[in-house]
């Protein structure tokens, strides 16, 4: 049995971007926010560091812009960077107005504590202790639950976007008119018609074997937008966070960059510091440099992990600044006030994604996107720490404003064809999904990780093409499941990453290849187009 719903705006994803968009839309619009599990289980709640913005009188938009451009290794879109950072102060004030409990300076009722992270020239990261994402998530969830025009659909996984071309509509222009989704509790498909759809589905770091992201970071929005005809950009730039806690039961627990910002030191097993040998900024160099330094030393020594040490600071300082990290580490048997923490790099952030403009619009009319699933031009070849939550707020608000000003009568979403699974059967070989899932993530880690070569990338390309065919056949013949849908999306994203990486004949930012160790003089973004099914090398940054 299939269910049909309709709404003015469908938002796929319930992190900072999705909830901000929902709250920024006018109250007369009917909004449906859909999430895979329960509200608050996405990547936003895992973000520890904070939100970067111009909040101190000693700081300036120009300085923040310059730091972002530096971290982006020449690939940022300067217009997008300035657009975002010029709106940073108002975006953060909006979060404060919603009630986010940012940490204040001791004894002050009005002044907020700002920390500094790698790549920043100033203290400009506002935070809620060391659990900023959780504070933002909980605050926005509370607001959304109180909004009478916002309906929440938990435990639903998107299958695919619905476009007028796919349903043989008589519309002259192809347009997104909703999505097919799977109710994972009732195990039944749902057809959702919408006048406008916004993808806020997060990144794709689960494509790698080791990641700091929750299980849902499977690139769903990127894959669905690609299948619907949208271009993607800069998919080769995948940020690996340098310091994930190394423990078999920790499951992707991140040791925030703020630990290094407040004096944490990276050390070899013998206690020797090494970061300064790779960059004069040492522990405060951008993440790509620090991650490669750790990867290099681990491989040189044959070590399973290295160490991050802040035990030289007072116990009170550590417990006050990093209460969440301190408690979690204690649970795993580590006292960071007395000893260094074992760390390894892990896939952390997808810097590329669906190509959008400054209004959050994709190539497909009716479809918008915001947050980690997008490419805006802000991050370039490497994301500056704590710019990600800022990007979520700024572009979600911009998309909501544009949607609010658009013609509501452009399409009637109430009469879409229902999902049809009458021609498929139940699978008796679900082990295929788990095996393909494991194989995909392992070869992506081995061949398309922190350090790449053309030979490794070609190996990965052959394997991903074979897997993609197997998964497609499975999807065609058997009833869908959440695991199958995520695997189907992951293999699409993996192929996009590999194709983008193969097309970049240089090392730049997060893309480091031994086949081309130098930066080229010519600076170009990578744009993949499903219509041509080929790579475009482009100077420009804005969608047409």
Protein Blocks (a to p, Z undefined) as FASTA:
>chain_A
ZZddddfbdcedjbfklmmmmmmpcfkbccddddfbdghiamklmpmkbccddfbfkbcf
klmmmmmmmmnnopacfklmmmmmmmmmmmmmmmmmnopacdddehiakbccddddehia
bdcbdcehjllkmmmmmmmmmmmmmpmkbccdehiacfbdcdfklnopabfbdcdebdcd
ddfklopacddddfbdcddebpaklmpmbdcbdfklnolmmmmmmmnopacehklpccdd
fbdcddfklnopacdfklmmnopacddfkopafklmmomnlmmmcfklmmmmmmmmmmmn
opabdcddfklpcfklmmmmmmmlmmmmmmnopafklbccddddddfbdfbdcdddfkop
afbehiacedjkbcehlnmmaccehklmmmmmmmmmmmmmmmmmpcfklpccklcccddf
klbccdfblmlmmmmmmmmmmmmmmmmmmbccfklmmmmmmmmmmmmmmmmmmmmmpccd
fklmmmmmmmmmmmmmmmmmmmmgcdehjbccfklmbccfbdcdddddfklopacddfbl
bdZZ
